[in-house]
Amino acid sequence: MKFKIIAVLLSFIGIMAYSCQSEEKIEFMRYYSSGQELYKSHCQNCHGQNGEGLAALIPPLTDAAYLKQNRSQLACYVKNGLKLPILVNGKAYNGQMPPATLAPVEIAQVLTYVQNSFGNKAGLHNVDQVNTELGKCE
Amino acid sequence: MRLFNISIIGLLFLVACGNNKSADKTLPIYGEREPVTKTIDGKTVTDTVYHTIPEFKFVNQYGAEVTEKSLDNDIYVADFFFTTCPSICPIMHRNMLTVYQEFKNTPDVKILSHTIDPNHDSVAVLKKYADNLGITGNSWWFLQGPKETTYKLAESYLVSVAEDKNAAGGLVHAGYFILVDKQKRIRGTYDGTKPEDTQKLIADIKTLQAEYKNNKTI
């Protein structure tokens, strides 16, 4: 009898853990697929279908180290644009990126897409994180 | 579904290759035309006069003067852009870069990119843009001149895409590539924002080269 209760409890915990995990996964997928559409309409013309950029004019989005180092600044870059010269994949880019007219949740979606495409794998960048980061833009 | 897509693409390639192989293929000549009747050696001859690109004078990224005479023996592709354009220009020049790579060692094929923002796009700015794009030599010129002159020339280039005349921002902003032959006649217009149109442009340039090689276009 005791054994049966433990088994039921264990399987219950197991199901809960599983459903939590898949909910997280579903949230990630929701961000990712919305981000993909936003990327196409707001970013792809310049950064390219595969995040390859354009020669020495437009930086690629394939530098995982850059994205990781600047993760907390990315939302500000998307919202306000970027003027300073930056170093991506060891190459300097001096142009400027125009600001994008995106809501915080859309910024979170597109950042999730970019940080998990083109060889990047940085996981979910959710809207709460984006809101905090936007509050600290320089 | 995927297999179906691949087979469609394969079929398109087959069709495209089939077209390339036919040596008799010629490109259409666009723009208005009028018959001109002349009397030569007592005989009446009717000739067709085609729309041609008028005279022009601009400065390229090296600071050198470029006129229509600089292109007397060239097939060329023209487009209109500005260096700070955030929307369609990067994608156009990503596509144009494939045309450049294909023909950069072919002396009679050139590319002309006219800036429509000459106030910002000085010769120095255009040179820097060309450098950043990785352009060397004289097969791709970035041309600067008075805005009105550029717009007037654009009208002459874009007569063959007249159906889009009311498009937002005007035709100059529509991202067209225009193919011009050695007689300065328009032989094709392509949507410069589409990779597949760019492939067609490359194929058409080869067709045009073959026309000259076979002496069919006089």
Chai-1 contact restraints between the chains, C-beta under 6 A:
chainA,res_idxA,chainB,res_idxB,connection_type,confidence,min_distance_angstrom,max_distance_angstrom,comment,restraint_id
A,N45,B,P90,contact,1.0,0.0,6.0,A-B,restraint_1
A,N45,B,I91,contact,1.0,0.0,6.0,A-B,restraint_2
A,C46,B,P90,contact,1.0,0.0,6.0,A-B,restraint_3
A,L54,B,P90,contact,1.0,0.0,6.0,A-B,restraint_4
A,L54,B,R94,contact,1.0,0.0,6.0,A-B,restraint_5
A,A55,B,N132,contact,1.0,0.0,6.0,A-B,restraint_6
A,A55,B,L133,contact,1.0,0.0,6.0,A-B,restraint_7
A,A55,B,G134,contact,1.0,0.0,6.0,A-B,restraint_8
A,A56,B,N132,contact,1.0,0.0,6.0,A-B,restraint_9
A,L57,B,N132,contact,1.0,0.0,6.0,A-B,restraint_10
A,P98,B,P86,contact,1.0,0.0,6.0,A-B,restraint_11
